[in-house]
Amino acid sequence: MNKTKKICSILFKVIFIGLAVILIYMPIVVIALQSFNGSKNNEIFTEFSFKWLISPETFLTGNDIQNARDLQKAILNTLTITILSTLISTILGVIFALGIHSLSRKKRQRMILLNNVPIINADIVTGVTLMIVFSIIFSELGFMSLLLSHIFFCIPYVVLSVLPKLSEIDNNLYDAAVDLGCNPFQAICKVILPAIKSGILMGMLLVFTMSIDDFTISFFTGARVFSNVSMIVYLRKGKALSPSVYAYNTILTFGILFVLVGYNLYVHFKNKKKKLK
């Protein structure tokens, strides 16, 4: 009886994990397969081809050159906004985290609560609010409003990633560095930042992935003159898409996967060397 229960339990776990993996990774597999589809018709897989990965020709099915240019422009816009917002929000997030960590316990809790509000808040509420604010500040919504909105919603995630690492280090580490001859800036750069670099990297990767695929906030704070890929895809809903769109997503997904695997291997071999020493 116990043996039967164990077998059923193991079988249930295997089925549950298998279904979870299928639900999570099936869309990625489908998109990857479509990016190698030689046909422009997404419903028919005619031949295995790399032409969409090498040279995206059109955005819509057909030979619409203007739509091809729109896609290329949207990809460039997306990468520009993502890279800039990731760098700026990471720098500001680390500065804010250092400031919050230096506060007393009660003040720190209040600041963390305020930091969590944009995270808990619905994206559509944040998007509409930022749209109203930027409409007052700027004469026209575009690059600057989209960049600032991405920085705004990315900073809290960096703060949450860095604060736990700051709480793990010795509070006297900064004072010791200053006593040994470092000025405050050098103490932070040479002692504190290396100690929390894993939290900084984790926050950077998190905000990168959030910024590059954001739609809701981008839709309200951007404009058609400066659209990212998610906005372009939304505006093309109901129309057949070229595999060029799938190729872009495939390159993006496997590029991020390659970076994550490379970083984990680097950490693994680094820890292995430390153990051998």
C-alpha positions in Angstrom: 0.0 0.0 0.0 2.8 2.4 1.0 4.7 1.5 -2.2 1.6 2.3 -4.3 1.2 5.6 -2.6 4.9 6.5 -3.3 4.5 5.5 -6.9 1.3 7.6 -7.3 3.0 10.6 -5.5 6.1 10.4 -7.8 3.9 10.1 -10.9 1.8 13.1 -9.8 4.9 15.2 -9.2 6.3 14.2 -12.6 3.0 15.0 -14.4 2.6 18.3 -12.5 6.2 19.4 -13.2 5.9 18.3 -16.9 2.7 20.3 -17.4 4.3 23.3 -15.7 7.3 23.2 -17.9 5.2 22.7 -21.1 3.0 25.7 -20.2 6.0 27.9 -19.4 8.2 27.0 -22.3 5.8 26.0 -25.1 5.3 29.6 -26.3 9.1 30.0 -26.6 9.4 26.7 -28.6 6.5 27.8 -30.9 8.1 31.2 -31.5 11.5 29.6 -32.1 10.0 27.2 -34.7 8.2 30.0 -36.5 11.4 32.0 -36.8 12.9 29.2 -38.8 9.8 28.8 -41.0 10.7 29.5 -44.7 7.1 30.4 -45.5 5.4 33.8 -44.8 2.3 31.9 -43.9 2.4 31.2 -40.2 -0.1 28.3 -40.5 2.2 26.3 -42.9 5.7 25.2 -42.2 7.2 24.7 -45.7 11.0 24.5 -45.1 13.7 25.1 -42.5 15.3 28.5 -43.2 17.5 31.1 -41.5 16.5 34.0 -43.8 14.3 35.7 -41.2 17.1 35.6 -38.6 19.7 36.9 -41.1 17.7 39.6 -42.9 14.1 40.4 -41.8 12.4 41.6 -45.0 8.9 42.6 -44.0 6.8 43.0 -40.9 3.5 42.0 -42.4 2.9 39.1 -44.8 3.7 40.5 -48.2 6.3 42.9 -49.6 5.5 46.0 -47.6 8.9 47.7 -47.3 7.5 50.5 -45.2 6.4 48.0 -42.6 9.8 46.4 -42.6 11.3 49.8 -41.8 8.8 50.3 -39.1 9.9 47.0 -37.5 13.6 47.8 -37.7 13.0 51.3 -36.3 10.9 49.8 -33.4 13.6 47.2 -32.6 16.2 50.1 -32.5 13.9 52.2 -30.3 13.3 49.2 -28.0 17.0 48.5 -27.5 17.8 52.2 -27.1 15.2 52.7 -24.4 16.0 49.4 -22.7 19.8 49.9 -22.5 19.5 53.5 -21.3 16.7 52.9 -18.8 18.6 49.8 -17.4 21.9 51.8 -16.9 20.3 54.9 -15.4 17.8 53.0 -13.2 20.6 50.7 -11.9 22.8 53.7 -11.0 19.9 55.6 -9.3 18.6 52.4 -7.7 21.9 51.6 -6.1 22.2 55.2 -4.8 18.7 55.1 -3.4 19.3 51.7 -1.8 22.5 53.0 -0.1 20.5 56.0 1.2 17.6 53.9 2.5 20.1 51.4 4.2 21.8 54.3 6.0 18.5 55.4 7.7 17.2 54.3 11.0 15.0 51.2 11.2 11.6 53.0 11.3 12.5 55.5 8.5 13.9 52.6 6.4 10.7 50.7 6.7 8.7 53.7 5.6 11.0 54.3 2.6 10.7 50.6 1.6 6.9 50.9 1.8 7.0 53.9 -0.5 9.4 52.1 -2.8 7.0 49.1 -3.1 4.0 51.3 -4.1 5.0 51.5 -7.8 5.6 47.7 -7.9 2.2 46.8 -6.4 0.4 49.5 -8.3 -1.4 48.3 -11.5 0.6 49.0 -14.7 -2.4 50.7 -16.4 -2.8 53.1 -13.4 0.9 53.9 -13.5 0.8 54.4 -17.3 -2.2 56.7 -17.2 -0.7 58.8 -14.3 2.6 59.2 -16.1 0.8 60.1 -19.3 -1.0 62.9 -17.6 2.1 64.2 -15.9 4.3 64.0 -19.1 1.5 65.7 -21.1 1.8 68.7 -18.8 5.6 68.7 -18.8 6.3 67.9 -22.5 4.7 69.5 -25.6 4.7 66.0 -27.2 5.1 62.5 -25.9 8.0 60.6 -27.4 11.5 59.4 -26.6 12.0 61.4 -23.4 8.6 60.6 -21.8 9.1 56.9 -22.7 12.6 56.8 -21.3 11.6 58.5 -18.0 8.6 56.2 -17.6 10.8 53.1 -17.9 13.3 54.6 -15.4 10.5 55.3 -13.0 9.1 51.8 -12.9 12.5 50.1 -13.0 14.2 51.9 -10.0 12.1 50.2 -7.3 13.1 46.7 -8.5 16.8 47.6 -8.4 16.3 49.0 -4.8 14.6 45.7 -3.7 17.5 43.7 -5.3 20.3 45.7 -3.6 18.8 46.2 -0.1 19.1 42.5 1.0 22.8 42.4 -0.1 23.4 45.6 1.9 21.9 44.0 5.0 24.3 41.1 4.7 27.5 43.1 4.9 29.1 44.3 8.1 27.9 47.8 9.1 31.4 48.7 10.2 32.9 47.9 6.7 32.4 51.4 5.5 33.8 53.0 8.6 36.9 50.7 8.5 37.6 51.7 4.9 37.4 55.4 5.8 39.7 54.9 8.8 42.2 53.2 6.5 42.5 56.2 4.3 39.6 56.0 1.8 37.4 59.0 1.2 33.6 58.4 1.3 33.4 57.9 -2.5 36.4 55.5 -2.6 35.0 53.6 0.3 31.7 53.0 -1.5 33.3 52.2 -4.9 36.1 50.0 -3.6 34.5 48.3 -0.7 30.7 48.5 -0.6 29.9 48.1 -4.3 32.1 44.9 -4.8 30.3 43.4 -1.8 26.9 43.9 -3.3 27.7 43.4 -7.0 25.5 40.2 -7.2 22.5 42.2 -6.0 23.3 45.0 -8.5 23.6 42.5 -11.4 20.4 40.7 -10.4 18.6 44.0 -10.4 20.1 45.0 -13.7 19.0 41.8 -15.4 15.5 42.1 -13.9 14.9 45.6 -15.1 16.4 44.8 -18.5 13.8 42.0 -19.1 11.0 44.2 -17.7 11.9 47.2 -19.8 12.4 45.3 -23.1 9.0 43.7 -23.2 6.9 46.4 -21.5 3.7 47.3 -23.3 1.1 48.9 -20.9 3.2 51.8 -19.6 4.9 52.3 -22.9 1.6 52.5 -24.7 0.4 55.4 -22.6 3.7 57.3 -22.3 5.2 56.7 -25.8 3.8 57.8 -29.1 3.5 56.4 -32.6 6.5 58.5 -33.7 8.6 56.6 -31.2 7.1 53.1 -30.7 8.7 50.0 -29.3 8.2 46.4 -30.6 5.3 45.6 -28.3 3.4 48.7 -29.4 4.0 47.9 -33.1 2.8 44.3 -32.6 -0.3 45.6 -30.8 -1.1 48.0 -33.6 -0.8 45.2 -36.1 -3.2 42.9 -34.2 -5.6 40.9 -36.4 -3.1 40.9 -39.3 -0.7 38.2 -40.3 2.8 38.7 -39.0 6.0 37.9 -40.8 8.4 35.4 -39.2 10.7 38.4 -38.8 8.8 39.2 -35.6 9.4 35.7 -34.3 13.0 35.9 -35.3 13.5 39.0 -33.2 11.9 37.4 -30.2 14.0 34.2 -30.7 17.3 36.1 -30.9 16.3 38.1 -27.8 15.3 35.0 -25.8 18.3 33.0 -26.6 20.6 36.0 -26.2 19.4 36.5 -22.6 19.6 32.8 -22.0 23.2 32.7 -23.2 24.1 35.6 -20.8 22.5 33.9 -17.8 24.1 30.5 -18.5 27.5 32.2 -19.1 27.2 34.2 -15.8 26.2 31.0 -13.9 29.2 29.1 -15.3 31.5 32.0 -14.4 30.2 32.0 -10.8 30.4 28.2 -10.6 34.1 28.0 -11.8 35.0 31.0 -9.7 33.6 29.3 -6.5 35.3 26.0 -7.6 38.7 27.8 -7.8 38.2 29.3 -4.3 37.5 25.9 -2.8 40.6 24.5 -4.4 42.7 27.3 -3.0 
